[in-house]
Structure formats: structure tokens, C-alpha cells
Amino acid sequence: MPASPALRGRYAVGAMFFANGFLTGAWAPQIPIFLTRLQISEFTLGLLILVFGIGALTAMPWCGFLLHRYGSRTVLRGFAAACAFALLVVALAGNVWVAAVAMFLFGALIGGMDVAMNAGAVSVEQKLGRAVMSSSHGFWSLGGFAGSASGGFAIAQYGYLNHAFLVTAVTATIVAVAAIYLLVDEPHAEARAEPYRLPRKLAVYLTGVIALFSMIPEGAVLDWAALYLQQELGSDISRSGLAFAAFSAAMATMRFLGDGVRNRFGAVTTLRFSALIAATGMAVAGFAPNDWVAVAAFAMSGLGVANMVPIAFSAAGNHPGTLPGAGLSTVTLMGYSGILVAPSAIGFIGERTGFAPVYVGLALMLVIVSLMAPIARPADFKAAGPAQ
């Protein structure tokens, strides 16, 4: 029996998440060469990475307007097609000023595609009447792993520029095939005629706070956990890297299982207990007597964090009385701003207090998310129509 359009759309969106993650992951092994090739300092590199983040945050609200006018399929096709070439443009940049423009465009295309593919996942959820957002983010994690794991080998064997061409070819192929099967969700003429505006409901912005508080711990583990293990728990280099590895592996695994959990227990209950599990892991990591306990605690926290952002995004796209594109772009912007702003603030605090109190403080932040779980109730929905 052939798969329904909604089911094909579900896997097409998953492929788009994979492509976005693959492109982002492939950028990581390019960074050291980017620094030496342009003969820039680590400080300048940090500024260029900041420009990438500014590009992403700039594009996200603008993408909300495009979603309102044209629907997720058209917008996702456009951003994905352009995004496939973004890493190549960065690799071709010959000086720091061109690189700055290229990094801004790279960030803007990644950020716009991110909002559009999350909107596509919301449309699939509405059509199928079940959660698919967590596993969609799982495909992103899988793509990120594939891009970063293969990148170093490809650069060593073929050079950084040939690696960029190869990444472009792979990404463009995935995007081209997936674009064919994306779910049709173009808005009706009446919806296009309605003026686009930012959400007026406080609940949408509180959902953004949930996304923000859910993403800050991820950035804290990514940027500072290895240093915490080395400086405060006496870990060597080989073990300190296991902190984020354990966190991300647990998070990716749980994201592929998370849709089933959410379908069975509902978004509110899943978010509440996920936040408590993540908080427990962060607290244990902060009080850990040795590095192995901390690694296990970070893995536990990854299990909890896995479903929190997907649930927030699903709720953002389903808030009654709010334009889906406006709600989703607002919550995405608020969530990802934590990844951009929080790491530097955490480093500033950790330098003065140590990182153990930071992770305990993040546990309290996650408890707040657990208390805010009822705000995510719009993520529980009924099918919009038969999955044909």
C-alpha cells in the first residue's frame, strides 16, 4: 500500500532537518582552517561566529512573515535550496570582510530554514494527529553527527574546498528530493489577506521562555562541561570530552523515542517530567564527587532536555488566535537567543564562582520549566483532517 501524502511529508521534513544538521555539522571541522586561511585571531573568529548568530536571529522573525504569506512548503523549499550553497560561499571567502558577509548569510539561511522546517513539522503533526517534532529534531542531531564526523576525514583527504563542494552536492541532493514530497500547506486567500502581526497573547511569549530555559542548559553543557570536568573534577582531556558526548547521545536517542512518549502521555505531562529529569541530572552534575558521576548526570539531563524544545515549538505553532508563523518564529527567536547570549554569561559567572553552582542554578531553571508545563497545552491537538 503506498504511503499517504502526509506520511511522505513527514519523512520529507525529517530529511530537511537532517540536511540542516548535516550542513551545520560540516561547518565545525572547517573552523580551524577558516582561522588559519584568513590569518585571523581567535577573537576575530569569535566575532565572525557572532555574526553568524546575528544573521540567524535576524532571519527568524522575517521568516514568520513569509510563512504567513506562502506557507511552510514554499518557504522551506526556498530557504533549503539557498542554504545548500551557504557553506561553499563561506569556504570561498577570500578575506575577513567577505567572510563576515558570508557568515551573516550562512546564519540567516540556517535560521530561516530552521523556522520553516519546524513549521513544516507542525503541519505534519496537524495532518497526522500525532507528534513528530521530537524525532524531526532527532534527524537534525543525526545530520549534525554525520556532517561533523565525516568532515575531518574529507578535509584531510580532499582539502577544505573540495569538502565544501561535496557537502553542497550532498545537501542539495537531499533537499531536492525532499522538496518533492513536502506536505502542501499553502494558506488560503483569506489568511494571506489578514495582516501579519506579532503575537498578542502572553502565552506565546511564555512558551518562548520555556524554549529559552530549555536551550540554555544545552549550550552550557556544549561550551563549558569539558572545562568543568577538567578544572573542578580533575578529569583528563580524554574523559572531559565525554560530558557533551554523553549528553548529546542521550538527547538524540530520546528524541527518536520522544514522539511515542508524547503521544501516549500528552505534551504537558511529558514536558513536566522531562524538565524534572533534566533538572535532576543538572543538579547531580553540579554536586558530582568525580568526573564519571558528572558524565552520567549530563547523560541523564540529555534524556530530559530532548523533548522540551520540540514540545515548545509544537505549542508555538498551535496557539489558538495566533498566526502559526508568527508564534513559531517568535518562540524560535527567543529559544535560540539563549544559545547566542547565554554561553558568554555562563562563562563570566563560572570564572568567578566555578561551574558547579552554575549547573545547580540551571537545575532550578529547569524546575521552573516543569512548573510552566501547562502553557504547552496547545501542543496537544487533534488531526486537522484524514491523512490521505
C-alpha positions as CSV (number, residue, x, y, z in Angstrom):
1,M,0.0,0.0,0.0
2,P,1.6,3.4,-1.0
3,A,2.4,5.8,1.8
4,S,-0.1,8.7,2.2
5,P,1.0,12.3,1.3
6,A,1.1,13.2,5.0
7,L,3.4,10.3,5.8
8,R,5.7,11.1,2.9
9,G,5.6,14.7,4.1
10,R,6.6,13.5,7.5
11,Y,9.8,11.9,6.2
12,A,10.5,14.8,3.8
13,V,10.5,17.2,6.7
14,G,12.8,14.7,8.6
15,A,15.2,14.8,5.6
16,M,15.2,18.6,5.7
17,F,16.1,18.5,9.4
18,F,18.9,16.1,8.5
19,A,20.2,18.4,5.8
20,N,20.2,21.4,8.0
21,G,22.0,19.5,10.8
22,F,24.5,18.0,8.2
23,L,25.4,21.4,6.9
24,T,25.8,22.8,10.4
25,G,27.9,19.8,11.5
26,A,30.1,20.1,8.4
27,W,31.0,23.7,9.3
28,A,32.7,22.5,12.6
29,P,35.7,20.9,11.0
30,Q,36.1,23.9,8.7
31,I,36.6,26.3,11.6
32,P,40.3,25.7,12.3
33,I,41.1,26.1,8.6
34,F,38.9,29.1,8.3
35,L,41.0,30.7,11.1
36,T,44.4,30.0,9.5
37,R,43.3,30.6,6.0
38,L,42.1,34.1,6.7
39,Q,45.0,34.7,9.2
40,I,42.7,36.0,11.9
41,S,42.8,35.8,15.7
42,E,40.6,33.7,17.9
43,F,38.9,37.0,18.9
44,T,38.1,37.8,15.3
45,L,36.8,34.3,14.7
46,G,34.6,34.7,17.7
47,L,33.2,37.9,16.2
48,L,32.5,36.1,12.9
49,I,30.7,33.3,14.7
50,L,28.7,36.0,16.5
51,V,27.8,37.5,13.1
52,F,26.5,34.0,12.1
53,G,24.2,34.1,15.2
54,I,23.0,37.6,14.4
55,G,22.2,36.5,10.9
56,A,20.1,33.6,12.2
57,L,18.2,35.8,14.7
58,T,17.6,38.5,12.1
59,A,16.1,36.0,9.6
60,M,13.8,34.2,12.1
61,P,11.1,36.9,12.6
62,W,11.2,37.7,8.9
63,C,10.6,34.0,8.1
64,G,7.4,34.2,10.2
65,F,6.0,36.8,7.7
66,L,6.9,34.6,4.8
67,L,5.2,31.6,6.4
68,H,2.1,33.7,6.8
69,R,2.0,34.6,3.2
70,Y,3.2,31.5,1.4
71,G,3.0,28.5,3.8
72,S,5.8,26.3,5.1
73,R,6.3,24.2,1.9
74,T,7.2,27.2,-0.4
75,V,9.3,28.9,2.3
76,L,11.2,25.8,3.2
77,R,11.9,25.0,-0.4
78,G,13.3,28.4,-0.9
79,F,15.5,28.6,2.2
80,A,16.7,25.0,1.8
81,A,17.7,25.5,-1.8
82,A,19.8,28.6,-0.9
83,C,21.1,27.1,2.3
84,A,22.7,24.1,0.4
85,F,25.3,26.5,-1.0
86,A,25.9,28.5,2.1
87,L,28.9,26.6,3.4
88,L,30.5,26.8,0.0
89,V,30.2,30.6,-0.1
90,V,31.9,30.7,3.3
91,A,34.7,28.4,2.1
92,L,35.2,30.6,-0.9
93,A,35.5,33.9,1.1
94,G,39.0,35.3,0.5
95,N,39.2,38.0,3.2
96,V,37.7,38.8,6.5
97,W,35.1,41.3,5.2
98,V,33.8,39.0,2.6
99,A,33.8,36.3,5.3
100,A,31.7,38.5,7.5
101,V,29.0,38.9,4.8
102,A,29.2,35.2,4.1
103,M,28.8,34.2,7.7
104,F,25.8,36.6,8.1
105,L,24.1,34.9,5.1
106,F,25.0,31.5,6.3
107,G,23.4,32.2,9.7
108,A,20.4,33.8,8.1
109,L,19.7,30.9,5.8
110,I,20.3,28.3,8.5
111,G,18.0,30.2,10.9
112,G,15.2,30.8,8.3
113,M,15.3,27.2,7.2
114,D,15.1,26.2,10.9
115,V,11.9,28.1,11.4
116,A,10.4,26.9,8.1
117,M,11.2,23.2,8.7
118,N,9.7,23.4,12.3
119,A,6.6,24.9,10.7
120,G,6.5,22.0,8.3
121,A,6.7,19.6,11.2
122,V,3.8,21.3,12.8
123,S,1.7,21.0,9.6
124,V,2.5,17.3,9.5
125,E,1.6,16.9,13.2
126,Q,-1.8,18.6,12.5
127,K,-2.4,16.4,9.5
128,L,-1.4,13.1,11.1
129,G,-2.9,14.0,14.5
130,R,0.3,12.8,16.3
131,A,3.6,14.1,17.4
132,V,6.6,14.0,15.0
133,M,8.5,17.0,16.2
134,S,10.9,15.2,18.6
135,S,12.0,12.7,16.0
136,S,12.4,15.5,13.5
137,H,14.9,17.1,15.8
138,G,16.4,13.7,16.2
139,F,17.1,13.7,12.4
140,W,18.8,17.1,12.9
141,S,21.1,15.6,15.6
142,L,21.8,12.7,13.3
143,G,22.7,15.0,10.4
144,G,24.9,17.1,12.7
145,F,26.8,14.0,13.7
146,A,27.2,12.8,10.1
147,G,28.4,16.2,9.0
148,S,31.0,16.7,11.8
149,A,32.2,13.1,11.9
150,S,32.8,12.9,8.1
151,G,34.1,16.4,7.7
152,G,37.6,16.0,9.2
153,F,38.3,12.9,7.1
154,A,37.1,14.6,3.9
155,I,39.1,17.7,4.5
156,A,42.3,15.7,5.3
157,Q,41.8,13.6,2.1
158,Y,40.5,16.2,-0.4
159,G,41.1,19.6,1.1
160,Y,38.7,22.1,2.6
161,L,37.3,23.5,-0.7
162,N,36.6,20.1,-2.1
163,H,34.9,19.2,1.2
164,A,32.7,22.2,0.8
165,F,31.8,21.2,-2.7
166,L,31.0,17.7,-1.5
167,V,28.8,18.9,1.3
168,T,27.0,21.2,-1.1
169,A,26.3,18.3,-3.5
170,V,25.1,16.0,-0.7
171,T,22.9,18.7,0.8
172,A,21.4,19.9,-2.5
173,T,20.5,16.3,-3.4
174,I,18.8,15.6,-0.1
175,V,16.9,19.0,-0.3
176,A,15.9,18.4,-4.0
177,V,14.4,15.0,-3.3
178,A,12.7,16.0,0.0
179,A,11.2,19.2,-1.6
180,I,9.1,17.0,-3.9
181,Y,7.3,15.3,-1.0
182,L,6.7,18.2,1.4
183,L,3.2,18.5,2.6
184,V,1.1,21.1,0.8
185,D,0.0,23.7,3.3
186,E,-0.3,27.0,1.4
187,P,-2.6,29.4,3.3
188,H,-6.0,30.3,1.9
189,A,-6.6,33.6,0.3
190,E,-8.3,34.9,3.4
191,A,-5.3,34.0,5.5
192,R,-3.0,35.8,3.1
193,A,-5.2,38.9,3.3
194,E,-5.1,39.0,7.1
195,P,-2.3,41.5,8.1
196,Y,0.8,39.8,9.7
197,R,1.4,40.9,13.2
198,L,3.4,39.7,16.2
199,P,1.6,37.5,18.7
200,R,-0.5,39.4,21.2
201,K,-1.0,36.6,23.6
202,L,1.2,36.4,26.7
203,A,1.1,32.6,26.5
204,V,3.1,32.7,23.2
205,Y,5.9,34.6,24.9
206,L,5.8,32.3,28.0
207,T,6.2,29.4,25.5
208,G,9.3,31.3,24.3
209,V,10.6,31.4,27.8
210,I,10.2,27.6,28.0
211,A,12.2,27.3,24.8
212,L,14.8,29.7,26.2
213,F,15.1,27.9,29.5
214,S,15.3,24.6,27.7
215,M,18.1,25.6,25.3
216,I,20.4,27.4,27.8
217,P,21.4,24.1,29.5
218,E,22.3,22.6,26.2
219,G,24.6,25.5,25.4
220,A,26.0,25.3,29.0
221,V,27.0,21.7,28.5
222,L,28.3,22.2,25.0
223,D,30.6,25.1,25.9
224,W,31.6,24.6,29.5
225,A,31.1,21.0,30.7
226,A,34.6,19.8,29.5
227,L,36.2,22.7,31.3
228,Y,34.2,22.0,34.4
229,L,35.3,18.4,34.4
230,Q,39.0,19.4,33.9
231,Q,39.2,22.3,36.3
232,E,36.9,21.2,39.2
233,L,36.7,17.4,39.0
234,G,40.3,16.6,37.9
235,S,39.4,15.0,34.7
236,D,41.9,14.5,31.9
237,I,41.3,15.5,28.3
238,S,40.1,12.1,27.1
239,R,37.3,12.0,29.7
240,S,36.3,15.6,29.8
241,G,35.1,15.4,26.2
242,L,32.6,12.7,27.2
243,A,30.4,15.2,29.0
244,F,28.8,16.7,25.9
245,A,29.1,13.4,24.0
246,A,27.0,11.6,26.6
247,F,24.6,14.5,26.8
248,S,24.1,14.7,23.0
249,A,23.9,10.9,22.5
250,A,21.3,10.6,25.2
251,M,19.4,13.5,23.8
252,A,19.4,12.2,20.2
253,T,18.3,8.7,21.3
254,M,15.4,10.1,23.3
255,R,14.3,12.4,20.5
256,F,13.6,9.4,18.3
257,L,11.6,7.8,21.2
258,G,10.0,11.1,22.3
259,D,7.1,11.2,19.9
260,G,5.8,7.9,21.2
261,V,6.1,9.2,24.8
262,R,4.3,12.4,24.0
263,N,1.6,10.6,22.0
264,R,0.9,8.4,25.0
265,F,1.2,10.8,27.9
266,G,0.4,14.2,26.3
267,A,2.6,17.3,25.9
268,V,2.0,18.8,29.3
269,T,2.9,15.6,31.3
270,T,5.9,14.8,29.0
271,L,7.2,18.4,29.4
272,R,6.7,18.4,33.2
273,F,8.6,15.1,33.8
274,S,11.2,15.8,31.1
275,A,12.1,19.0,32.8
276,L,12.3,17.3,36.2
277,I,14.6,14.6,34.8
278,A,16.8,17.2,33.2
279,A,16.9,19.3,36.4
280,T,17.9,16.2,38.4
281,G,20.7,15.5,36.0
282,M,22.0,19.1,36.2
283,A,21.8,19.1,40.0
284,V,23.7,15.8,40.3
285,A,26.3,17.1,37.8
286,G,26.7,20.2,40.0
287,F,27.2,18.2,43.1
288,A,29.2,15.3,41.5
289,P,32.1,14.0,43.5
290,N,34.0,12.9,40.4
291,D,34.0,13.2,36.6
292,W,32.3,9.8,35.9
293,V,29.3,10.7,38.0
294,A,29.1,14.1,36.2
295,V,29.3,12.4,32.8
296,A,26.4,10.1,33.8
297,A,24.5,13.0,35.2
298,F,24.9,15.0,32.0
299,A,23.6,12.0,30.0
300,M,20.5,11.9,32.3
301,S,20.0,15.6,31.7
302,G,20.2,15.0,28.0
303,L,17.3,12.5,28.2
304,G,15.2,15.1,29.8
305,V,16.1,18.1,27.6
306,A,15.5,16.0,24.4
307,N,11.7,16.6,24.2
308,M,11.4,20.0,25.8
309,V,12.2,22.3,22.8
310,P,10.2,20.1,20.3
311,I,7.2,20.4,22.6
312,A,7.6,24.2,22.9
313,F,7.8,24.5,19.1
314,S,4.7,22.4,18.6
315,A,2.9,24.6,21.1
316,A,4.1,27.7,19.4
317,G,2.6,26.6,16.0
318,N,-0.7,25.7,17.5
319,H,-1.6,28.6,19.8
320,P,-5.3,29.5,19.2
321,G,-5.8,33.0,17.9
322,T,-2.2,33.4,16.9
323,L,-0.8,33.2,13.4
324,P,1.2,30.0,13.2
325,G,4.2,31.6,11.5
326,A,4.3,34.5,14.0
327,G,4.0,32.2,17.0
328,L,6.7,29.8,15.8
329,S,9.2,32.5,14.6
330,T,8.8,34.3,17.9
331,V,9.4,31.2,20.1
332,T,12.2,30.1,17.9
333,L,13.9,33.5,18.1
334,M,13.6,33.5,21.9
335,G,14.9,30.0,22.3
336,Y,17.9,30.4,20.0
337,S,18.8,33.7,21.6
338,G,19.8,31.7,24.6
339,I,22.3,29.8,22.6
340,L,23.8,33.1,21.4
341,V,23.8,35.1,24.6
342,A,23.9,32.6,27.5
343,P,27.3,30.9,26.9
344,S,29.3,34.1,27.4
345,A,27.3,35.0,30.5
346,I,27.8,31.5,31.9
347,G,31.5,31.7,31.3
348,F,31.6,35.1,33.1
349,I,29.8,33.7,36.1
350,G,31.7,30.4,36.1
351,E,35.1,32.2,36.1
352,R,34.1,33.8,39.4
353,T,32.1,31.1,41.2
354,G,33.1,27.9,39.5
355,F,30.8,25.9,37.2
356,A,29.3,23.6,39.9
357,P,27.0,26.4,41.1
358,V,26.1,27.3,37.5
359,Y,24.8,23.8,36.8
360,V,22.8,23.8,40.1
361,G,21.3,27.1,39.1
362,L,20.4,25.6,35.7
363,A,18.6,22.8,37.6
364,L,16.4,25.4,39.3
365,M,15.7,27.0,35.8
366,L,14.5,23.6,34.6
367,V,12.3,23.2,37.6
368,I,10.6,26.5,36.5
369,V,10.0,24.9,33.1
370,S,8.3,22.0,34.9
371,L,6.0,24.4,36.7
372,M,5.3,26.2,33.4
373,A,4.3,22.9,31.6
374,P,0.6,23.7,31.3
375,I,1.4,26.6,29.0
376,A,2.4,24.0,26.4
377,R,-1.1,22.5,26.3
378,P,-1.7,23.7,22.7
379,A,0.9,21.1,21.6
380,D,-1.9,18.5,22.3
381,F,-4.1,18.6,19.2
382,K,-6.5,16.6,17.1
383,A,-5.9,15.7,13.5
384,A,-6.9,18.5,11.1
385,G,-8.1,16.0,8.5
386,P,-7.6,12.5,7.3
387,A,-4.1,11.5,6.5
388,Q,-4.5,10.9,2.8
